[in-house]
Amino acid sequence: MSASLPLIAPAAGEPTQLPAADAATYASWFACLAEPVRVRLLHAVATATGPVTVGRLAELTGISQGTCSHHLRKLADTGFVVLRREGTATHVAVNAACCVGLPHAADAVMGLLAPRPCCPEDLPEEVDVRALEDRDWDAVRRIYGEGIATGNATFEIEVPDNDALDEKWLPDHRWVAEIDGLVVGWAAANPTSARTVYAGVAETSVYVAEGYRGRGVGRALIHRQVTAADTAGLWTLQTSVFPENRASIALHHSAGFRTLGVRERIGRHHGVWRDTVFLERRRADDGQR
């Protein structure tokens, strides 16, 4: 099993096609795991702190040693585990490559690893996006408060003051959206770390005013946000969204973000544990500059 597997490049607006060779490889992996006993054995080996003997695995799973050996050979043939004979005992260890390769396979089949579009299309003509100015702070804070009021936009329970936001946000990555001269949304990015190695990594936010949601304001904002980030050399954008905020997750997917996972019970919000969906966008040429 190899973790060096290709991503799928889709044609614009078309479903992606999984290469036949990759499909055959993934199918052989999934077929091997179609037996529940093998799933249990692989889980036991993968969660162990080191190699485990066949005898110990038989005890853990409650099956005979002969049956255990049979299924372990199948797992070894497919590449999930490695068997090593020491004296009269066989020691079993997980193949480190499958720790990456197997999740990769599931993500590839479900399309999560396919490169996504640079940014959303069909931007509304009525929405203008420009850099945030000092005169916009009141509107920005009002819209922030409207997001807080939904209960599904942020862990914040109070709107930060102007100085706190000004200090937090990157100067060249704060935007407002206008309709007929009225500020109806904002987007901003802040550094994830003060360490130089993470200089190109930023955490992003997009907020749309109540009464203007569903009109493409978010699309216009995130379009400017990601294109400006690409131009400025930010190689990774990331954000965390409550699972209930499906509109925000869809918006970020449209801008090239992909879901990396769900962070369960990551924080308490009004006394209730909440999960967040962690999303990341990588610049297409992130390793070339």
C-alpha positions, 0 to 999 in steps of 0.5 A: 500500500502506498500513500502517494496517490494522485488527486483527481482533476475535474473539468469545470462544471463536470463530475470527476472521473476516478482513474480505473487503476485507482478504482481497482486499488481502492476496491481491493482495499475495501473488499479486504475490509468487507469482513468484520473480523478483519476490521476488528483486527486492523483496529486492534493492531493500529491502536496498539503502541507496538507490534502485537502477537497473533496470540494476543490478538486472538485473545483481544478479539475472542476468535481462535488463533487459526482464524486470527492468523487466516485473516491477518494473512489477508490483511498482510497480502493487501498491505494493511499490516506487516507480519514478522516471525520471532521464534515461535511467535508472529508479531503484527504491526500496522503498515504505516502507509495505510494510516494515510492511504486508507483515509486518502482512498475514502476521501478520493472516492467521495471527491474530497481530494479533488481540486476545487474551483479557485472561487465562486462564479456568478458574482452579483453585479449589485455587490461591490467589494472594497477594502475596509476603511475606518468609517466602516467599523460601526457597520462591521461591528453591527453585522458581527453582532447579527452573526452572533445573534444567529447562534451558529456563526461564532463562539463569541458572545459579544462583539469585539471592539474596533481596536481588538479587531484592528489589531487581530486582522491582517491589514491587507485582508479585510474587506467590506461588501456594499449594495447601493452604498450600504455596507452589507457584509465583511470578510477578514483574515488573521494570522494563525501564528506569530512564527515565521514558518506559518507566515502564509497561513491565515484564518478567515471569516465572512459575515453577511448582514441580516436581510441580505443573506442569499443575495450573493454577498458571501460569494462576492466577499469570499471571491475577493478574499481568496483571490487577494490571498493568492496574489499576496502569497498566502498559501493556506487559508483555514476556517472553522464552521459550526456543522449547523451552518450549512450555508457557510460550509457550502460557500467555503467549498465553492471557493476551494476549501475542503473539509478536513474533519470535524472537531468534536466538542471543541468548545462550550457555547452558552454552556453547550459543547459544540462541534466545528467543521475544519476547512482548509484551502491551499493555493494551487501552486503552494509549493512553487514560490 
